[in-house]
Amino acid sequence: MFLAEDGRPLSLNWHYSKREILADGVVHGLGVVLGLAGAVAIVATSLTAHLGWGERVAVVVYATALVGMLGVSATYNLYPVSPRKWLLRRADHALIYLMIAGTYTPLVTLVGTGPTAWALLGVIWVVAGIGIAVKLFFPGRFDRLSIGLYLVLGWSGLLAYESVIAVLQPTALWLLAIGGALYTVGVVFHVWRSLPFQNAIWHAFVLAATACHYGTVWASMSGVAALG
């Protein structure tokens, strides 16, 4: 247990061995490098492709969320246990909501049709905003509820199947489904605290799922650009 900057007692369980921290560091390092490269590539491509400015902005929103989530996650998980780590924990958990909303933004902007798709995107951003506020201002509370909310938000695109999901190209659709499945299965390892290398395994699932969803956004962007 240690004290926050305001003197409030906090507890943060962080009982990983050096080998586990090293493995997690490798996963995070790979994620940051690939995330930065992927963000630069997708933004640069969007600027030269036949896309509207609204679609380009949506891609930038996604790329920003991608780099932010991966960067903050790496910083938090590799930072020494201290009051500052507790603050980084808030940002790490909050940015998961941003990543979910950021991923849906280019999909709806690029391929979404009809009011249902746009209404869903609006709801996703509202819920993500609430989730971010809870994580920032009520740290350490509602963690189990947050995990469920992450999953519900992640799979909420099914509610707009006809106007978003069904419009995706086959490759993009499969990558979206595989990514969602990887996130969902990964949650098992996230809560399996007694499993050796549990944290590294969980983050490997997150990285693989993020790569799949990156492919979904890229394929959707390429498909729209080709039509333009």
Secondary structure, DSSP 8 states (H G I E B T S, - for coil): -EE-TTS-EE-------HHHHHHHHHHHHHHHHHHHHHHHHHHHHHHHSS--HHHHHHHHHHHHHHHHHHHHHHHHHHS-SSHHHHHHHHHHHHHHHHHHHHHHHHHHHHH--HHHHHHHHHHHHHHHHHHHHHHHHSTTSSHHHHHHHHHHHHHGGGGGTTTTGGGS-HHHHHHHHHHHHHHHHHHHHHH-TTSTTHHHHHHHHHHHHHHHHHHHHHHHHHHHHHH-
